[in-house]
Amino acid sequence: MKRACVISVLPFLACMTVQADVATVGGLSCEQARWHPLHFKPAAETASDDQCLVCHAEVLENIVRAESPAGVKASEARAWYETLDTYEGEQETFHRRHLVTDFATRVMDLKCNTCHQGNDPREETAMSHAGGDPTLTQRKHVDPNICLMCHGQFPYQNMGVPGPWLQHGEAFQNNCLLCHAAFRTERHNVNYLKPQAIEDVAKEKQDVCFGCHGGRPWYRISYPYARHPWPGMAKEVPEWAKGRPAESEARFLVGVTKPAAPTATPAPQPEAKSPTQGEQK
């Protein structure tokens, strides 16, 4: 009986495959579109969102169901990562949460190619053969380091905090800016974030900093951020920071206006005194 069912479904699946292959967007078939230059570097690095959404519009058009097939209402379902201020509003899909929600548009400037850098579609698995490229980013997949930048663990060991922020944050008034108003003040100057907006929101909502720096960790490690020099930065590099770059990845700095270097205040000079009679002699 099971075998008969499988056999009866095969023609239907084959039909679906044929329909998908002949469906055209902008005059290209699905198979032709897979080889479009936008899916490869260098075009993928400069592709606009509008260009990507010609074929991938569904990532923003599809919305969360009001109720699951099992009867669970979206309005009543909340996960651990939805408890902070950084996850506000109604339930949203992954791409909409990162691109078009109120919070995302206020503090982030993510683009499709911030995460998706394209790859060779001939390689479904990077190391499928001896000549495979171990640095290959899978098609439709994302380099995990991109996710880690906002979804890593809170590195309390590096900051002198006695333990996880959820346990010890109250000792610091749950306010990251209590310390970071003076330390590591050059931050968020990358093209996928809105630096000033982040600073403004962080003053309104205490969870904002922690929300992206340990509040929603999908990884067991923290991201090794570049240490952009800031005014008053100590010359000695801490042990945990040795080997870290002094600047973010080059592609994240495209179009970024670097903050002006602080102007050094000249040291006051002693007032000139008239020579005494002895000095004149």
Secondary structure, 3 states (H helix, E strand, C coil): CHHHHHHHHHHHHHHHHHHHHHCEECCEEHHHHCCCHHHCCCHHHHCCHHHHHHHHCHHHHCCCCCECCCCCEHHHCCCHHHCCCCCCCCCCCHHHHHHCCHHHHHHECCCHHHHCCCCCCCCCCCCCCCCCCCCCCCCCCCCHHHHHHHHCCCCHHHHCCCCCHHHHHHHHCCCCHHHHCCCCCCCCCCCCECHHHHHHHHHHCCHHHHHHCCCCCCCCCCCCCCCCCCCCCCCCCCHHHCCCCCCCCHHHCCCCCCCCCCCCCCCCCCCCCCCCHHHHC
